[in-house]
Amino acid sequence: MNLLRNPLRRTLLFSFWLLLLAGNVAAAEKGQQAVQLIIGTILASNESEDFDSKLSKMKNQLEVIKYRSYRLIKEESQKVPWLGNAAFEIPGGRTLTVVPQEYRNNRLALKVRLQDGEKPLLDTTVRIRNRGNFLLGGPAHEGGVLILSISGMTQ
């Protein structure tokens, strides 16, 4: 018996084929989703006891760094496609480039490169939880040091 001669079977096979095709299209679209990156530049120093209330969610992380004062001096957000470059200007003439590389086990792999002009200061890959953040101790700046908060989330 030929499966295609029966109209009901032909309709079922066609419907099954459409479901498979729709699943593949949805998977391809999900693979093309962007990553929302948020870079916060924090000035840490011992010149005062001030703690910026905008940093309250990461207070426990910052206290490990052992400064007395933390102030958010800049925050920038960009939506970036997978394997796309996002460049962030960091005070002091530095540039932070972040490339979303992979998403696996609810973690983002981000290629991070910090440069001072043409001079590379850091070139590494970090893995953070989706919607998590990573603190990167940076260069000296205005009587303290810069700390970069690198956050990312899939869209």
GILIN-V921493 format. One record per helix or strand. SS is the DSSP state (hx for helix, st for strand). FROM is the first residue (numbers start at 1). TO is the last residue. Records with the same first field share a line. If there is no record, write none. Layout:
SS->FROM-TO  FROM-TO
//
This chain:
hx->7-31  53-63
st->34-45  51-51  69-81  85-90  94-104  107-116  119-129  133-141  144-154
//
